Amino acid sequence: MKRKFKISIASAEMVPFAKVGGLGDVVGSLSKKLATMGHEVRVFLPRYGSIKAKEHGLRKVRLPEGMSLNIGGVEGEILLWQSRAKGSSAKVYFVGNDHLFSREGIYGDPVTHEDYQDNGLRFTFFCKAILELHKALGLETDVLHCNDHQTALIPLLLRRDYSGEPTLSNAGTLFTIHNMGYQGVYPLDILEQTGLPEDLAYPMGPLEFWGKLNFMKSAIVYSDVISTVSETYAKEIQSGEEFGFGLEGSLKARSEDLFGVLNGVDYTAWNPARDRHIPHKYSASDWGGKLKNKLYLIEKEKLTQLSEKSFLLGVVSRLADQKGFDLLQSIVEEMLSKDLGLVLLGAGQQKYHEYFLALRSKYPGKVSVSLKFSEKLAHLIEAASDAFLMPSKYEPCGLNQMYSMKYGSIPIVRYTGGLADTVEEFEPASGSGTGFVFHGYTPAALMEAVTRAYDTYQDKQQWSRLVKNAMEADFSWRRSAQGYVELYKRAIERKTSGPFASWVDALAEGAVGR
């Protein structure tokens, strides 16, 4: 009989409660799948001001009186609510504090898009509160699954302060890196406010990074097992600063404990045959509804220069340098000289906001730009587009290329991270493949891939073959969830086997450094 685990997942995002990017989708889908496999799953999420109790069915959890943490010189009360995501038996705990988590934004101001200045304190509180809540509620746990830098202090705190706590004493830790570009780097002078151990913040120590604090580095040092969200990305982040962002040495030193598990897709949410967000349903065996969605989107966005024969490119993304928008800027007007339209949805860096608004003004009948996050429009773009553009500089996994394939929106991607692991170049001679892949990070390489896609689209027989291939690709969570279960086993074994202590001692003495 397979062992069933008590799994505590810590994350800053989870659909449907709070989402900025793919992290929210992953945690929502993974927790749901693990629960259906019979594991006892709890997710810990901050209670942001945007998470309304009535909308999400939150109920207050009674905690021991006076449960608080001193963060930033202020004694902050720990508040807790509980709910479940629709269709899932996993429990979701919402950790609150009126001072730190009452604001609407997740990481920053939703209007200015500027990060909150006290994020280091906010997420230190979150990490400490999760461990205190396990203790107060008597939550026995086999594994703590921490995601990205917002939860990266948990393995350190567990080792240092909670190793003797009965509910946590045997808990292994898995730390999943969803994006190395966001490490939780904060000024060293917040050390006293956070209450983190000063003896770990010396030069080259587990918390120090070029004169600052680095939360992610502490998790790389103290976690029993480390994972990231594709096999190729697991190799890339050890290869140099381009992908490791300064932590490649620490990652390479732990290469035996570092694994790649490709994210999966929740096909109950992303399936054109039953998608409640799109006006016309369709499937791989009958995808006539896709053209109807295309015509609907063209009319909705007033793309008057396009017709059903035009090649429609979709983009749903954070507007950030990582996503390859500098390449797109270099070639977009050359692209638009063809019978081609662009529909873009996303928000991010101000320079891209300004650029794409100007582009829309210049090409009002061919370009649609929505500077926001809209679940409904994201689904419609996937269902209506002929192709989906992801020219990322780096991409840990990416989900939209997998969503796109299911919707018959052919991905045009750079060969990096999870894009390399999921999209296969279309070969007209054999009829195999699921998309168009370019290698060099140059405008010319991207333009050549877009041209290949555009030319293939003109051959309806070849395009139909390609769409069929893409829609039949399977990236369901079944295999991915099992991969995480195997890592949970490894983390528990690593915790109880003993050698880890010597590894931490070696790292703490600066043997590995950055």
N, C-alpha and C positions, 0 to 999 in steps of 0.2 A: 504494500500500500504506500502510495506517495505521501510524503510528509506535507502537511498543511502548515503554513507559516502565519505568524502574527506580524503584519507588516505595517510600519508607520512611515508614510511618505510625507516629506516636508517640501513645500514649494511656495513660491510667491504668486503663482498663477495656476488656475484650473478652470476649464470651461465646465459649466456655463457661468461661473461666478465672477471670474476675473481673468482677462486675457489681453496681452499685448502682442504676443507672437506665438510661435509653435510650442513653446513650453506649456502653455495652457491646454492646448489640444492633447499633447502627449500625456500629461498627468491625468486629465479627464478620461482618456481612452484606456491608458494602462491600468489605472485603479479599477475601472469597470471590468476589464478583462480578467485581472487577477482575482477579483471577487467571484466572477462566474466560474473560475477554476477551483473555488472552494477555500481560498485563503481568507483570513480575517484582515481586512484592509481598513486603515484609517488614514485620512489625508489631513494635514495641518496647513491651514491657509490664513494669512492675515485678514482681519475684518476691516477692509477699507471702507471709507464712507460711502462708496458707490454700491456696496453690497447691502441691499435693503432687506430687512427681516421679512416683511410681508411677501415680497416678490419671490424670495427663495426659501420660504418656510423655515427660517431660523428660530430656534428656541434656546433660551438662556440656560446655561448649565451652572448649577450651584457649586461654588468652589469654597474651600475653607476660608473663613473670614480673615481678611488682612493679607491675602496672597498678593505679593508685589515684588518688584525688582527695582533696584536703584540704578538707573541709567541716566547719564548726563547730569548727575547730582540731584536728580529728582526721583522720589519714591513713586514708581508708577504701578498702579493696580493692574493685575492680570485679569482680563475679562474673557469669557468663553461662551460661544454658541455652538449649536450642533444642527446639522441638516444632512440631507442626502441629495445626490444628483439624480435627476429623473432617469429611471431605468437601471439604476445601480444600487447594489446593497452595501457598497462601501460607505462608511461613516465619514463625514466631513466636519472637522472641528475648525472654528473660526476664532483665531486668537486676536483679542482686541486690547486697545489702550487708548483712552480718550485723547491723550496728548500726541501720540505718535501715529495712530492709524485712523483718525477720524476724517482725514482729508479725502477728497474724491479720487485723487490720482493713485496709481500703483507705485510708480517710481518717481513721478514728477508732476508738475502742474499740467493739467490737461489742456490748458489754453496756451501757455508759453512753450510747453514741451521741455522746460528746463528741469533737470533733476532736483529733487528736494535736497537741501544742504545737510539735513540730518539723517540721510539714508544709512550711514554707518551705525548710528545709534538705533534707528528703527529696526534694522535687521539683526543687530546684536540682541535687542530685546526679544525679538521673535524667536531666535535660536534658543536663548536661555529659557524662555517661557515654555517652549515645547518640552524640554527636559523636565522642568518643574511640574508640568501638567501630567507627564507620565508618572511621576512620583506621587503627586497628590491624588490622582484618579486610580492609582494601582494598575496602570496599563502595562501588563507584561508584554514584552516585545522581543521578537527574534531578530529583526533587522530594522535599522533606521535607514531609509532611502532618501538621501539629500540631493537636491537639484539646484545647481548653479550657486553663485556666490552668496545669494541671499540666505542660504541655509548652510553655508560652508563651515560655520563655526561649530556646528553640532558635533562632528567627530572629535575635535579638539576638546570641547567642554566635556564630552562624555568620558574621554580618557582621563582628563585632569580632575574633574569635580564629581562625576557621577558613577565612577567605576564600581563603587561599593553599594550602589542602590539596587535592591533586589529585583525590581522590575526591569532594570536595564543592564545588570551585571554581565549577562551573556549575549547582549545584543551586538550583532555585527553591523558594520556601517558600509554602505555603498554610496559613493559620491558620483553623480552623473553630471558631466560637463556638456551643456547644450550649446555653449558658444564661448570659446576662449577669449574673444574680444571684449568680454565684460567680466572682469575679475573681482570687482569689489575693492578697488584701491582707494584708500582714504588717508588723510593727513595723520602723521604719527601722533600729533598732539591730541587726538581724540582717545588715545589709549586709556588715560585715567578715567575719562567719562564712561567708557564702555565697561571698565572693570576687567578687561582682558589681562592675562598674565604678562607682566612687564618682562619677565625673564625669557620670554620667547620672541621679543621684538628687537633683539640685538642685531647688528649687521650680519646678513646672510642667514638669520634665524628663521624659524617656521612661519612667523608672522610678518617679517620685514621684507620689503621689496623696494630697493633704491631709495631708502630714506622715508618710505611710507609703509602703511599697513596694507597687506594683501590678504583678504579673506579666503580667496580661492586657494592660495598657496598653502594655507593651514590645512585645508581639506585634502590636498594632494599628499601632504605629510602624514596626516593622522587617520585617514580612512583605511579601512581594511582592504577594500577593493575600489577601483576607480573605473568608470566606464564613460564612453561618449557615444554619440548617436549614429555613427556609421563606422564600418571597418576602415575605410580609406581615411577618414578624419582622424581616427585613433593613431594611424601612422603619421599623418601630416603634422599633428601637433607636437610630435617628438622630433621632427626633422629640421626645425630652424625657427627663427624669430618671426618669419612671415606668417606662420600658423600658430606657433606657441606663445607669441606675444611676451617673450621674456621668461616664460616658465618651462621652456622645452627641456632644460637640463633636469629640473625636478621630475618632470614627466618621464623622461628617458630613464632616469634612475629607478623609477617604479614600473618599468615596462612589463615586468612579469605579472603585475597586478592591474594592468590597464587593458581594457577590452572595448571592442566596438559592437554595439547592438543597434541595428538599423531600426529606426522608428517604424511603426505600423500606421495603418489608416483605419479609422472607425467607419466602416462602410454602412453602418446604420445612419450615420450623419452625412456621409459623402457618397451618395449613390443617385445618379440621375433618374433611375427608375422609380424612386420614391421620395425625391427631394421636395420638401414643402416650400422651399424658397424660390423655386423656379416655376414659371407658368406652364411649361410643356415638358412632360416626362418622356424619357426614352431609354433605350438599352443598347447593348452591343449587337443584338439581333435585329433591332429596329430603331435606328437613330434618326428618323425623320424629324422628331421633335427638336433635335439640335438646331436645325435650320430655322425653325419657328422661333426658338429662343434668340437666335442671332438677329433675326428681323425685329423681334420685340426690343432688344437692347439698342439696335440702331435707331429705332424710332424714339425710344425712351430718352436717349442721350442726344437726339437731334443731329445725328451724323448723316447729314443730307447728301454728302458726296460719296456715300457708300451704298452698295447694293448687295444682294445675296451672293454675287460672284466675287465681291471684294474679299481680300485676305484680312481677317480681323485678328489682331494681336492683343492678348490680355496680359495685364500685369497686376498682381495683388501682392504688396510688399511693404515692409518698412522702407522709407525713403532714406537710405543710409549708404555711405561710401562702400560698405561691405557688399552691397547688393549689385554692384556693377553699373550704377547709374551714370558714372563718368563715361563709360563706354557708350552707353545708350545716347547720351547727349551728343557724342561725336558723330553718330551715324543716323540719328533719328530723321533728319530732314532728307537725307538720301533715301531712307526707307519710305518716307511719305511721298516721294516722287513716283512711287509705284501705286497700283490700285490697292492700297493698303490703309487700314485704320488702326488706331491705338486707343485702348480703353485702360486707364490706369486708376487704381484704388490704393490709397495708403497715406501715411503721414510720417514725418520724421524731421530731417534736417531742413532748416529754413531755406537754404540755397536751392534745394530741389523743389520746394514749394513754389518759390518764385519762378524758377525755370519752367516748370511744367504748366503753371498758370499762363505764362507768356506764350508757351507753345500752343496751348489751347486757343488763345486769342488769335494767333497767327493762322491756325488751321482749324477753325471752328466746326467745319463739316467732316473732319477726319479724326479729330482727337477729343477724347473725353477724359477729364481729370476730376477725381473726387478725393479731396485731401482729408480723409477720415478713415475710421475702421467701421465697416458695415458688414455684418455676417450675411445678410440677405443679398447685398450687391456682390460680395465675394463669390457666392454660389452662382449667381446669375452670370458673372463674367466667365467662370469656369464652363458653364453650360453653353454660353453663346460664342465664345472665341474659337477660332480655327486653330490657333496655336497660342502657347503660353511662354512668356519670355522670362528667363532666370539667368542672367549673365554674371553670376556672383563671382566676386574676387575669391572668396572662400565661402563654403556652405557646409556646416557641420553635418546636417542631414537634409533639411528641406522637406516640407510636406506638400507644398503646392504642386511640385512636379508629379507627385503620386496622385493627388486629387485630380490633376489635369488629365492624366492618362485615363482614369476611370470615366471622365466626362468627354473623352475623345478630343480634348484640346491638346494638341501635340506639343510637348515641351521642347524648347530651344534653350540649351543649357551649356555652361562651361564645365569642363571635366575637372571637378574638384569635389572632395568630401562625399556626401551622400548623393549628390547629383551623378557622380561617376559610378556609384554603386547601384543606381536605379534606372538610368536612362541608357538605352542601347542605340547606337547610331543606325539609322535606317539604311538598308542596303537594297537599292532598287532591283538588282539582278536576282537576288534570292527572295526578296520580299520580307526579310527579317528585320527586326528592330522596332523601336518604340518612339524615337525622337531624333533630334539633331544636336550634335555635340561638337563644341569647339574647344581647343586646348590653350593656345596662347592668350594671355590677357591683353588683347589689343583690339582697337575698333575694327581693324580689317578682318580679324578672325571672327568677330561677332557678325559683321556684315556678310561675310561669306556664308555663315550658318543660316542667317535669315534668308539669304538669296536661295540657298538649297531648299529651304522649307517652302519659300514662295514658288519656286519652279516646280517642285513636287506637287504642290497644291493645284497647279494647272492641269496635271494628269489625274483625272478623277478616279481612274482605276487604281493607280498606285496609292493615291491618297486614301481611298476606301480601305485598302489593305493595311495601310499604316494605322488608320483609326481603329480598325478591328484588333490589331495587335495590341495597341495601347489600352483599349477598353477591357481586354481579357487578361491583362497583367494583374497579378494578385499580390498585394502588399498588406494583407490583413494582419491584425494584431496577434493572432494565434502564435505564430513563430516568434515574434518579438517578445511577447510576454513570457514565453517559455525560456527565452534567452536570459531575461531578467531573473527568473526563478533560479536558473543555474548560477547566476552571479550572487544571489542571496545565499545559496548553499555555500559557495566559496567564501563569502564574507564571514559567515558564521564559523566555518572551519578555521579561517585565518585568525579570527578573534580568540578562539579557544586553543590554537596550536602553540602559541607562545613566541615564535620568532619575531613577531611584529615589534615587540618592545625594543629589541636591539636595533631594529631599523629606525625607530623614532629617535633613539638615543644618538645614533650615528648622524641623522639629519639635524638633530638639535645642536650637535657639536659643529655644524657647518661643513660636514663632509661632502654634502651635495651642493649646497648653496642655492643659487637661483635656477 
